[in-house]
Amino acid sequence: MARAAARGDRSAALPIVDDIIASAHTMANAVQRLTDLGFASPVRVGVHALFAGNAAAVLAAAGAGRVVSCNTLPHSSNAIDVTGALAEAVRVELEGLHAGCEDPA
């Protein structure tokens, strides 16, 4: 996608990834800027979908269309399951903690 954009192909849908969609103004501004530049509607991904207040309306007004999010917070936009990756990261961290706490006796 980025290569297509670098070549001037504005039909490519570029991704917009935001860590926290709270007010949605950051994502809405990015969507508006890309569409103003003639790019196709971007792929919108949020890690944590807070959607405070009128955030959904802000995105809709910017022409955002569908937004997908990770299932870190329950929301109708949840489409990316991070349960396995999170469980594995916790397991690795716990193993590291236990490795440093072994009884030398």
C-alpha positions as CSV (number, residue, x, y, z in Angstrom):
1,M,0.0,0.0,0.0
2,A,2.7,2.5,0.9
3,R,4.6,1.7,-2.3
4,A,1.5,2.3,-4.3
5,A,1.1,5.7,-2.6
6,A,4.8,6.5,-3.2
7,R,4.2,5.8,-6.9
8,G,1.3,8.2,-6.9
9,D,-1.4,5.5,-7.0
10,R,-4.1,7.1,-4.9
11,S,-6.5,4.3,-5.4
12,A,-4.6,2.3,-2.7
13,A,-6.4,2.2,0.7
14,L,-3.8,3.3,3.2
15,P,-4.0,2.1,6.8
16,I,-4.6,4.5,9.7
17,V,-3.8,2.9,13.0
18,D,-4.5,4.7,16.3
19,D,-3.7,3.3,19.7
20,I,-6.7,4.7,21.4
21,I,-9.9,5.9,19.7
22,A,-11.4,8.2,22.4
23,S,-12.7,11.4,20.9
24,A,-11.8,10.1,17.4
25,H,-10.6,13.5,16.3
26,T,-7.1,12.2,15.5
27,M,-8.4,9.5,13.2
28,A,-11.1,11.7,11.7
29,N,-8.4,14.4,10.8
30,A,-6.2,11.7,9.2
31,V,-9.1,10.3,7.2
32,Q,-10.1,13.8,6.0
33,R,-6.5,14.7,5.1
34,L,-6.0,11.5,3.0
35,T,-9.3,11.9,1.2
36,D,-8.6,15.6,0.6
37,L,-5.3,14.4,-1.1
38,G,-7.3,12.1,-3.3
39,F,-6.6,8.8,-1.7
40,A,-9.2,6.0,-1.5
41,S,-11.0,5.6,1.9
42,P,-8.3,4.4,4.3
43,V,-8.3,1.2,6.3
44,R,-9.0,2.3,9.9
45,V,-7.8,0.3,12.9
46,G,-7.9,1.2,16.5
47,V,-6.2,-0.8,19.2
48,H,-8.4,0.4,22.1
49,A,-11.9,1.4,21.2
50,L,-13.1,3.8,23.8
51,F,-15.4,5.8,21.5
52,A,-16.2,8.5,24.1
53,G,-19.2,10.8,23.5
54,N,-19.9,11.4,19.9
55,A,-16.7,9.8,18.5
56,A,-18.6,7.5,16.1
57,A,-20.4,10.5,14.7
58,V,-17.1,12.4,14.3
59,L,-15.7,9.5,12.3
60,A,-18.8,9.2,10.2
61,A,-18.8,12.9,9.4
62,A,-15.2,12.6,8.2
63,G,-16.2,9.8,5.9
64,A,-14.4,7.1,7.8
65,G,-16.8,4.3,7.1
66,R,-16.0,1.0,8.9
67,V,-13.5,1.1,11.8
68,V,-12.1,-2.1,13.2
69,S,-10.5,-2.5,16.7
70,C,-8.8,-5.0,18.9
71,N,-10.8,-6.8,21.6
72,T,-8.9,-5.1,24.4
73,L,-12.2,-3.3,25.3
74,P,-15.6,-4.6,24.4
75,H,-17.1,-2.6,21.4
76,S,-19.1,-3.4,18.3
77,S,-16.0,-2.6,16.2
78,N,-14.0,-5.5,17.7
79,A,-12.6,-7.5,14.8
80,I,-9.1,-8.3,15.9
81,D,-8.6,-10.9,18.6
82,V,-5.4,-10.2,20.6
83,T,-6.2,-12.8,23.3
84,G,-3.5,-15.3,22.2
85,A,-0.8,-12.7,21.7
86,L,-1.5,-11.1,25.0
87,A,-1.6,-14.5,26.8
88,E,1.8,-15.5,25.2
89,A,3.4,-12.2,26.2
90,V,2.2,-12.6,29.8
91,R,3.5,-16.2,29.9
92,V,7.0,-15.1,28.7
93,E,7.1,-12.3,31.2
94,L,6.1,-14.6,34.1
95,E,8.7,-17.2,33.0
96,G,11.3,-14.5,33.1
97,L,10.2,-13.4,36.6
98,H,10.3,-17.0,37.9
99,A,13.7,-17.6,36.3
100,G,15.1,-14.8,38.3
101,C,13.5,-15.9,41.6
102,E,14.6,-19.5,41.8
103,D,15.8,-20.8,45.2
104,P,19.5,-21.6,45.0
105,A,19.2,-24.3,47.6
